[in-house]
Amino acid sequence: MSQKTVDVLIIGGGPGGYSAALYCARAGMKTLVVEKLSAGGQMVLAGTLDNYPGFDEGIDGFELGERMKKGAERFGAETVFEEAVSVDLSANPKRVTTNRGEYLARAVVIATGATHRELGLPEERRLVGRGVAYCATCDGARYKGRRVVVVGGGNSAVTDALTLSKICEHVTLVHRRDALSATQVYHAQIEKAGNITFIGASDVIAIEHDRKVTGVVIRSKETGETARIPCDGLFIAIGRRPVTELFAGQVEMDENGYIVAGETTETSVPGVFAVGDVRTKLARQVITAAADGAVAAKSVESYLRTL
Ligand code: NAP
């Protein structure tokens, strides 16, 4: 097993991670990003981003991720595509073990982001890729001309429903409350789409399937009655959860599992910083993650001076 020592190791290669990498490398620190899949994090799933400034026609999330990686590499940051499997954050230097090697770092930046939340239905996990999906932009094309159900009532659910309405024959949007909480601008678009049916105050209680999804069963919260909706796809868009299992018991987290860190990105452990969607914050956006990365580099620099 290889062992390497760096000034700062960044776990996660999304916008927070690569912005931290850019600023750290540019400040002369030996910088390593550990990313398990591909640069960009959740941005990769977003399709076109219209709310990252500087791109007047929007930019593809995958492309922006690649560009952020290259921008950090220009100043010497390195990336290894490995999965972090354990960490010892109290050690000095800190120790990060991946599926391929072991790294020692004087400081660690946690940039592992957040991922989709599951409904928790029996068979849900087993049916992923066979009708159950969490990303309309990624998987929608598979359901061309088919009928799908989207679950959720926030911006993700309505934007997913709108995306799917352009591809699918019909979309049923099921929400547990009687009204959507999504931004007002989307409400009219949902009505205008012509092939989206909204069912409020209902829970999805079961997925029907043979080898693939064939329908869902919903139950009205008002009457308790159940109904079956035949469909080929179930898109679950009920919010996100932080990816913090790796750090359990080592850094302070809030009741939802987000790492407690303020504007300075400092966590409860000296020398450990948290950026982007993984930390407690008001707005989880690409631009706020990128901003965190820049601030984290300053905090890392100050911390390293104390060693
Ligand atoms: P969200 O705003 O937290 O909404 C989650 C939705 O899922 C809520 O309607 C919630 O219902 C429902 N839900 C949660 N747990 C559920 C469960 N177990 N069963 C059934 N329903 C459940 O999450 P989001 O829509 O993923 O959005 C996340 C963030 O990304 C937000 O800040 C959002 O504005 C942003 N975003 C923005 C855009 C855009 O601007 N175009 C697009 C997508 C996402 P309750 O209200 O009952 O809890």
Boltz pocket constraint, residues with backbone or C-beta under 6 A from the ligand:
constraints:
  - pocket:
      binder: B
      contacts: [[A, 118], [A, 119], [A, 151], [A, 152], [A, 153], [A, 154], [A, 155], [A, 156], [A, 157], [A, 159], [A, 175], [A, 176], [A, 177], [A, 181], [A, 237], [A, 238], [A, 239], [A, 240], [A, 284]]
      max_distance: 6.0
